[in-house]
Amino acid sequence: MPEKKFYFTAGKTVLGVLMIMTALCGKGFAQDTEKIQSQLTTVKSIRLGPHPEFTRLLINLNKLTEYQVEADFINKEVTLILQNVQAESGVRSKSYRDKNLKQVSVRTLLGSLYIVLKVNRPNTRFLHYLNSEPPQIVVDLKSLDRPYIKTRIGEGRGSGSLPEKPKPEKPKKKTRIKGLTPEQISDLVIKNEKDKIKDGWEDYQKVLKVYQEKKYPEAVKEFQKFIKQYPESKYLSDIFYLNAEAEFQIAYREINPIYERPLEAYKRAIRTYPKAKFLDHTLYKLAFIYDELGYIIEARNLYKDRIKSNPKSIYNPSRKKGLALMLMKEERFEEALIAFRKILEKTPKSIEGKTAFFDVAGIYFDQKDFNRALKIYEEGADRWPTELNERPDVNFNMGEIYFRQKKYSKARKRYFDLINLAPDDDSAHLALNRIGDSYLVEGKHLNALAVFNQSAQQAPEGRESQYGTIRMADIGVRNPRLPIQDITFDKAYYYQPFKTYNRIFKEAKDVEILAEVTLSQGIAFLKEQNYLKAIQQFKKLLPLGTDTRFYREGKKFFHQALILLIDRYSQQKGALPILYSFNDFTNLSIGKINNLKTLLQIGEAYQTIGMQTEAVKFYERVKKNDSKGIYNDRIFINLGRIHLSKGNYRESELVARSFLKNHPRSDLLPDAIKLLADSFKKSKQYGKALTEYRKLLAQTTKDPSEIHFLIAEVYDSQNNFPEAIKSYRKTLASFDRKQKIVPKYVQDTYYKLGVALYNSQSNQEAADALSSATLLFPEHPMRSWADFLLAETYRTMKENSRATEKLNRLAQSDQGDDLIKKAAASKLKVLDWEKQFKDIL
């Protein structure tokens, strides 16, 4: 690229004695708070470069910037002033053994960087220009012997700008200016020394040094002392503003800043020196303080007024950022985003703009507005892909959003980027586990196991490693037959999940890991259909609070386990266990059961134990929410049975007939026939009852023993004992004896068969049947009556000793019916009288 050079030469005479002295002379000195320092251009290094004729000094930058040049050839100094520029820690002042350059001094003041070149001779040729690749300021120095100052300053003195396409210029004739006489120079030097004493030059240098060393409390004291000692100093305007800045830095560094002192100091500086060169900076700081104090209107007005009145101010970008940040504080995020976009259009590399851009997305993420957050994150990632190298939180949040959206491949990419770019970040191990979670959700168990195995081995004592261990056990529960071949796997976690859960439970690093392993163990019990143990595990999660994931998961799986448990009890005809489990759930106040089948089963359990009103409430709830009418027929039959139990035989008969007419293809058709037959039986319409029972017997494909029992009861009610005996025996013959629990009707059959045989005077068969009944089911309600009939049978069979023994046991028993006991005692007296009468005869 063609170089645009700016140069001048100087002799022993003086051209515009521009004394650097305080490093404060010049225009537009940039100062900003530490909050906005990250926007500054950075000087990366200062070093000598090769050149055959000149001494070349290379000032390397991270990006191009404008600069100014000030010269003091009396003191053989040339100063480069870089506004809004900071130096890296390795950039320091340095001395050189060079024929042209003696020393380079580097110092910072109010956000600007001063690079002072100390040359060996006052008559030195000085050239400078910007180079774009790499970005740097190039300074060439060469000492001359001519006693004249040859001056030529390029377009805009010291502008340091780099034109895009420099046009060739016609060389101008150099101007020669005659120098001053030695006497004039001597007078000038004497006057300068007197001014230094009056203005407090040396004390000013001392207090500046204290300020530059950031000893702000000490600097404030020195500033106040200087103001009293030198009331006519030309440096007072600088002192007033620097004093206010020192007060600001003291307050700003506090945990809870109090800005009263800097606020008054800035105001005093403005009142005293309203036209000082630091005025623009001070007005910016005032707006910043107003913003911090919550004076929104004052801050906003001051920002806007200065942007309008001084459109070229170097603080306007910061003011615009301040306005945008105020919008964020007011939670006007969309407006703030628009404001930052405008800022980024003018300054695409603005660090604050990028940061705020991602911060807005982070706020939406925290608010769980994931769609908005992702939209902004994706825009930011496209615009500044390298920025994600420094923002692991952005990669993690984007991964979390993709994970929630079930875009697992995209989520893994973000998690992998985080791990690769920031392996030491606190979220890196967590991201590794999230990769494993994504594979687990997709059912890629072998991939998930490999990731969690790596997690378990990484920082083994940490919580994230414990999380990985838990997940390995979870995979062992879900898929215990994976083809694991890698010998580096800790297979025990996978093959022994419950043992792993117990170990983690004892060694859990925090409450979350404890809750995680409790949840996993509960799910494992649930998968093994051990619903009671699963419920006990899920109960442990409920005290963690409704706002936690573990409470929500525990509640969800508790519901699921309860539904499955009630269904199992329902199949086993366990009404009381159903009601116990349901009441236990109700007492925890964790919501309602909405599963219609479960509600129906609970209603049926209430109906079984005779709580008809409660049963009807559940049936009504099911019917109300059963929009497809899936359970209408079952509810219809149950309501008919309730009518039957209440003695409303006519209503139950009508329900049964209506069902047979309206639901001819229902699976519950046999139940409707049985309801109709039971209604006839209860209303003593035995002929009709037998007809319906026989229909039912003809249709059944399952165990017919209960139907035979019902037919036997009808014959029994008709005193048709021979037919009753036949049906009772068919009941016992067809009963499936593999059942673990003997149904009540089978127990009844043993007793009722004996009674029917007794009534038909089949004494020996009656005795055998009654003896078997009392031996098999000694706790049956008919036991006392059976014992009494058995004694009567023995007496009829002339086995009086056995009859007496039975009656004695019955009369002296602590259990049984009192009336039967009295009858037994009476029979004993009859037997005793018969014996005595026989002995007399």
Disulfide bonds with the S-S distance in Angstrom:
none
